[in-house]
Amino acid sequence: MPAAPYGLLSSIRSPQDLRDLTSDQLRDLSLEIRSFLIENVCQTGGHLGPNLGVIELTIAVHRVFDSPRDPIIFDTGHQSYVHKILTGRQDQFPTLRQRHGLSGYPSQAESEHDWVENSHASTALSYADGLAKSIRLRRQSGTVVAFVGDGSLTGGMSWEALNNIAASDDLPLVIVVNDNGRSYTPTVGGLARHLTGLRTNPRYEQILELVKRNVSRAPLVGNVAYDIMHGIKIGLKDVLAPQGLFSDLGLKYVGPIDGHDIAEVERALRQAKQFRAPVLVHCITRKGNGFEAAEKHEEDRFHAVGKINSTTGEAVGGAAGQTWTDLFSEELLRLGSTDERVVAITAAMVYPTGLHRFAQAFPDRCFDVGIAEQHAVTSAAGLAMGGLHPVVAVYSTFLNRAFDQVLMDVALHRCGVTFVLDRAGITGPDGPSHHGMWDMSILQVVPGLHLAAPRDGSRLRDALVRSLTINDAPTVIRLPKEQVPLDLPAVDQLDGMDILLKTEQPRVLVLGVGPLAVTAVAVGQRLSDQGIGVTVVDPVWALPVNPALITLAADHDLVITIEDNVVVGGWGARLTQELRSADVDTPVRVFGIPQAFLPHGGRGELLKEIGLSSQNIARNAVEAIVRADEPLEEQPTRG
Ligand SMILES: Cc1ncc(C[n+]2csc(CCOP(=O)(O)OP(=O)(O)O)c2C)c(N)n1
């Protein structure tokens, strides 16, 4: 429960409570929300900058629209904290992004005000299109609000949706564009250039005044108001070419509007709402607004923070070790310095994927394509066809978007493209749509694909070097969201695989993929402590499955596979299939992520919860071995 400094805020329990506030109270409320966000998010970590930028915009949206009857769809959803605060969840902010705590994105389980909880970008307009069509078909009275950032507008889905929305001139749909000029870094591409042109046009202030004067002269509503605004815009089309982008599509456009001026935003939204047709309301905001340290942070305006000092913005806590992202970043720079074929591609995530070093050293060899994973992959295929070796750096979960492109555009065309999947496996506080738990399942069906999951820094270096030699197929290197552990040396090697532990008379073959090779060694030690002989192996290259593994498995009584990918269609499942095809019938126990949408929480916490601990796996293995050793007549009959 917020204390005294949040006197006004603590009286807001639902959007209804906003209705009767005066403009002074609204201003005070914005200030309280700003302090509240800074105080809380600096302690929990989370998407601070985006939310500081949408305080006034969110208040205005909730005053004009009647949520949840009027669905508000947040694109990506990382900017929905203010919405959460205004819809009765302020008391839960100290638990933000923690296991059993408040989600960092909208969540249907949390509130009827949250319609969409997919945090993959550029979907809001499509959801909104469908919802608005259903309102129209069912003759209901609501209006759908799509709340979209300029970064999310760069995604292909947004454009597919706009193309459809613009053609349906009776859809009750208002598109609120939150234009802060940034994704993480400044938004890129032609659209961004158009929006910037509009935002920074020296005549903008004059035009805004003109619009304001015309609209406030009479209490105009609906079509009339829009027509006037639109008329003015069209009259100025020659100076304001960017607006033409939307109007040429056939979309009604209002703006640009100062997104930090509640009254101004409300006025525009009311007009848009009364029009009962798709209208795009273009609002200009500042990411990190009101938090000086964030506003000055050109790198990402504090898009997402860990625990930080609420004045200086500096990280709190001791120096952490090197992350996988950082190591990859250094290695790519090193490799790129000697191999001119290397080019890098990111989908709006230069810093989070570690491409910044390469981008600074080789600006003309690094391409930020916006939030456009599909385009990134096929563009990489083109670069490979042109004789270069592209490295596509992307979070594991976002590659899901571009599966068809990997399969058809890269693999079918035998293009040598390296994919570095950051945040593979359980990622933690970002929840179900951010866990990178599907990549091995979906990618293993791609013919010819190579996949490495390095267990330590040396293995990552080796995998990168090798990937650059593969010029006729896609290569995937998956990295977890963690710090790089100390190197775990092999005790022996077998046809390119690393043997990590070997005891006398091995009966159990324990296979650990990537970071779970460490767990595999711990399992092996536990088994050997109990007198059960083991061989512990890191396959190093998980795909294609190494034929030596089939022979090795045939020489053991039990195979245990451990991976942080979903068990269905994962690496263990694939190995089992290969063993059975080779008529090897050694029993296989597959340990991985269950087939479910995992909640948010700490990575360690979640791994333990789903049974990926050495203790649990070793216990299972012992039980299996004991059962196998029981004389046949003593075994329970299964039926
Ligand atoms: C498909 C996909 N790719 C990448 C991301 C990572 N991501 C999260 S927020 C964000 C930037 C969004 O920019 P914008 O929509 O303008 O919102 P802002 O943070 O500026 O408010 C990106 C790239 C994502 N969520 N989904």
The ligand as an SDF file (V2000), in Angstrom:
LIG
                    3D

 26 27  0  0  0  0  0  0  0  0999 V2000
    9.4030   -9.8650  -31.9930 C   0  0  0  0  0  0  0  0  0  0  0  0
   10.1800   -9.0730  -30.9760 C   0  0  0  0  0  0  0  0  0  0  0  0
   11.4500   -8.7070  -31.2240 N   0  0  0  0  0  0  0  0  0  0  0  0
   12.1500   -8.0100  -30.2970 C   0  0  0  0  0  0  0  0  0  0  0  0
   11.5820   -7.6700  -29.1100 C   0  0  0  0  0  0  0  0  0  0  0  0
   12.4160   -6.9700  -28.0440 C   0  0  0  0  0  0  0  0  0  0  0  0
   11.8880   -5.6450  -27.7380 N   0  0  0  0  0  0  0  0  0  0  0  0
   11.1500   -5.4080  -26.6430 C   0  0  0  0  0  0  0  0  0  0  0  0
   10.6540   -3.8450  -26.5230 S   0  0  0  0  0  0  0  0  0  0  0  0
   11.4860   -3.4230  -27.9240 C   0  0  0  0  0  0  0  0  0  0  0  0
   11.4650   -2.0150  -28.4050 C   0  0  0  0  0  0  0  0  0  0  0  0
   10.0750   -1.5530  -28.5860 C   0  0  0  0  0  0  0  0  0  0  0  0
   10.0760   -0.2250  -29.0340 O   0  0  0  0  0  0  0  0  0  0  0  0
    8.7320    0.5630  -29.0140 P   0  0  0  0  0  0  0  0  0  0  0  0
    7.6190   -0.2800  -29.5240 O   0  0  0  0  0  0  0  0  0  0  0  0
    8.9450    1.8500  -29.7040 O   0  0  0  0  0  0  0  0  0  0  0  0
    8.4350    0.7840  -27.4810 O   0  0  0  0  0  0  0  0  0  0  0  0
    9.2070    1.7230  -26.4420 P   0  0  0  0  0  0  0  0  0  0  0  0
   10.0450    0.8050  -25.6200 O   0  0  0  0  0  0  0  0  0  0  0  0
   10.0300    2.7010  -27.2010 O   0  0  0  0  0  0  0  0  0  0  0  0
    8.1560    2.3510  -25.6480 O   0  0  0  0  0  0  0  0  0  0  0  0
   12.1220   -4.5150  -28.4850 C   0  0  0  0  0  0  0  0  0  0  0  0
   12.9370   -4.5040  -29.7070 C   0  0  0  0  0  0  0  0  0  0  0  0
   10.2610   -8.0840  -28.8900 C   0  0  0  0  0  0  0  0  0  0  0  0
    9.6310   -7.8340  -27.7310 N   0  0  0  0  0  0  0  0  0  0  0  0
    9.5870   -8.7610  -29.8250 N   0  0  0  0  0  0  0  0  0  0  0  0
  1  2  1  0
  2  3  1  0
  2 26  2  0
  3  4  2  0
  4  5  1  0
  5  6  1  0
  5 24  2  0
  6  7  1  0
  7  8  2  0
  7 22  1  0
  8  9  1  0
  9 10  1  0
 10 11  1  0
 10 22  2  0
 11 12  1  0
 12 13  1  0
 13 14  1  0
 14 15  2  0
 14 16  1  0
 14 17  1  0
 17 18  1  0
 18 19  2  0
 18 20  1  0
 18 21  1  0
 22 23  1  0
 24 25  1  0
 24 26  1  0
M  CHG  1   7   1
M  END
$$$$
